[in-house]
């Protein structure tokens, strides 16, 4: 995901990129991968290509969502007062 995300214009803004990555991860189906070798050993090329496409679509959708919400949020969030 980071490879694809780093190629987009959102990569110029670290905070925006982090938001896009978080939203994109929430849009993707869960997969347990502890090490890259786990992924390589348990999926075939067709499944890997499907995952790549899903990641690209999730990043595009997440970027749209984050950008549309960025216009409505304040530049700085107010500090919370804790008791």
Buried (B, 14 or more C-beta within 10 A) or exposed (E): BEEBBEEBEBBEEEEBBEBBBEBBBEBBEEEEEEEEEEBEEEBEEEEEEEBEEBBBEBBBBBBEBBBEEEEEEEEEEEEEEEE
